[in-house]
Amino acid sequence: MTSPQTLNGDMYSSPDIPAGHGVLLSDMNTRLQTMRQNGIYAEELGGDSEVLVFSAGDTMGLLLYRSFVLQKLTSMFVFRVSTINGAQKLRLVSRNLMTTFTLEQGLRAVGQPTTGLTDNYDSASVIANNAILAPIYLQVFLGT
């Protein structure tokens, strides 16, 4: 069942769902903790959603629809959380170049120009970034 999208990472969207709406997910924090404890980097959300859940580390995860561009993103990069100047930052580690990229740089590298993303990952910034990422069916969520 769909409802208006909250953009805080607790919902997923796909081309099958009306724009601005999403499907509410149960406790993504628990899912992220379970993935970390079992050493799972990525898993399918289940059902007929075509959505994948990625663990970027202890405090962050991503939900993404299996579009061509996002599959290319996951084949070229690994998602990780790095501490930079005392703040947790999402970084994409290239599988080929051994360099790191911001999410915006990684999306640009796979042909998805996305502008306006901030490199901050507090709750307000995640919501702002998810609003920009919603049209490409990518959402970031925070764990504890």
C-alpha positions, 0 to 999 in steps of 0.5 A: 500500500502506498502513501505520500513519501516521507523522504527520510529513507523509511519508504521505497519508490519505483516506476510502478508507484505514483510519483511522490508516493512510496511503500512504508518499510518496517524498521530499517534500523533493525534491518541494517543491524541484522545485515551488519551482524551477518556480514551482508552487504546487499539484499533484496527487499523481497516481494515484487519490489525490485528494490535492493538494500545496501549497507554502507557501514554501521550508520547508513544504508541505501535503498535503490530500484534496479534501474540500469543506471543504479545497477551500473552504479553498484557494479562500479562502486562499493558504498562505505561510510567514512569519518571525515573531519569528525563527521560521517560521510557516504563514500563510493569506493571505485572497484577499479580505481581505488579512489573514493567519490561522493554520491553526486560524483558517483552518479555523474560517473555512471551518466546520471547528472545529479546536482544539489546533493549535500555532503552532510548526512544529518537527518535534515540533509538526508531528507533534502538529498532524498528529495533530489534522489527520489526521481531516480528511485534512490534513497539514503537512510540512517541507522544508529 
